[in-house]
Amino acid sequence: MNDFAQQLREELDELHASGRYRTLPMLAGGGVRRRLAGQDVLVFCSNDYLGLATEPVLAEASNQATTALGTGAGGARLISGNGELYAALEQELAAWCGYEAALCFSTGYLANMGVLTVLAGADDVIASDALNHASIIDGCRLSRAEVRVYPHGDVTALAGILRAASGARRRLVVTESLFSMDGDIAPLAAILDVARQHDALVVVDEAHALGVYGSHGGGVLQALGLGGHADALVGTMGKAMGSAGAFVAGSRLLVDVLLNKARSFIFNTGLPPGVLAASLAALGMLRTDGVLRRERLLEHARRLRYGLGELGFTVGGESYILPVILGDSQLTLTWRDALLEEGLFVQAIRPPTVPVGTSRLRLTVSAAHGAADIDCALEVFSRVLRRLGIVRAIPQLPP
Ligand SMILES: *Cc1c(COP(=O)(O)O)cnc(C)c1O
């Protein structure tokens, strides 16, 4: 083997040794009932919280747009990839979350890159929650601002960082609202207060909350009566909206600046018409039967959380994202494999996605599940617990 191949091999060996090696699961079918490597599985690790990804109304809208307009945008939006679907979608998204305007990006990853690099630069300080998503971390790094990480949800520490940054040109706070791997919610009212006191901008990533929190699914800020209060809201359409893509909502001024300066917007091909049409249809579905789907989702979450607690597991958070924190990566993999043998597909989330020592099974429920599916999951957990014996969830380590 040549040197380079040898180096690559060693890198993979290291991942294997630390329980961090990843492989792609080969899934067939859609929704919560699929086949994984030929085996029937019940999926408990999808972010399609409201079951909209397999909703025929979305597929119909997507098919129509594809037939009429083609499969691809054909270019970046500032060149030839823009169209009326984009305008309609952006207008609806802005109104939905309580903002003047919105700008779509192809993914949430690119949206965070865009908004953070445009709002912060070398003379600025970004205060970032310790558990923020990788796309936020990378956006912070790419901005070249000085990044100060505050302990998860710690507003006092955040205030300290902002106070110490009074000499910076600009201060910016960035946080998720509903945290993707922990299922808990940032103290947004307190964060907005502290930010205002220190003249700091606030960016809130509502990727996992949109569609569920808020009177019309417009997010946690909206649920708290703070709709439109953050300077920018990042949302994605690949999760509860069952489609793909993302957006940044804010003032018209902000959107104009993003459109002119965000490189992840400018140098990126527009989304296919079918995807935009599916997102528009998702917003329509949320208006007609969003409440029903939300209630179903939350009832499933309650049932699963309660049942896992009864079995003795420590379940983090307070939402439809249910992290069962086991600590050790290998142990988490053992659990994942044992659950899979029984037909339950749950992912093992390990570093670097989560901090070292907090590896976990991350269960998510969906409105596409039935009550019997939740009972089935609990039954499997109970059986695996008996089989693996001693294994008990340990309390979450402090971040
Ligand atoms: C999923 C996610 C993203 C990235 O969105 P994509 O559209 O999948 O690129 C960004 N932020 C958070 C908090 C996420 O969970």
PDBQT file of the ligand as one rigid body, heavy atoms in Angstrom, charges set to zero:
ROOT
HETATM    1  C1  LIG A 401     -30.637  19.886  10.095  1.00  0.00    +0.000 C 
HETATM    2  C2  LIG A 401     -30.131  21.158  10.642  1.00  0.00    +0.000 A 
HETATM    3  C3  LIG A 401     -29.533  22.108   9.818  1.00  0.00    +0.000 A 
HETATM    4  C4  LIG A 401     -29.159  21.809   8.400  1.00  0.00    +0.000 C 
HETATM    5  O1  LIG A 401     -30.258  21.759   7.581  1.00  0.00    +0.000 OA
HETATM    6  P1  LIG A 401     -30.131  20.980   6.186  1.00  0.00    +0.000 P 
HETATM    7  O2  LIG A 401     -31.235  21.533   5.382  1.00  0.00    +0.000 OA
HETATM    8  O3  LIG A 401     -30.271  19.545   6.518  1.00  0.00    +0.000 OA
HETATM    9  O4  LIG A 401     -28.782  21.307   5.644  1.00  0.00    +0.000 OA
HETATM   10  C5  LIG A 401     -29.194  23.327  10.355  1.00  0.00    +0.000 A 
HETATM   11  N1  LIG A 401     -29.421  23.593  11.647  1.00  0.00    +0.000 NA
HETATM   12  C6  LIG A 401     -29.947  22.678  12.492  1.00  0.00    +0.000 A 
HETATM   13  C7  LIG A 401     -30.166  23.027  13.914  1.00  0.00    +0.000 C 
HETATM   14  C8  LIG A 401     -30.308  21.436  12.004  1.00  0.00    +0.000 A 
HETATM   15  O5  LIG A 401     -30.811  20.521  12.822  1.00  0.00    +0.000 OA
ENDROOT
TORSDOF 0
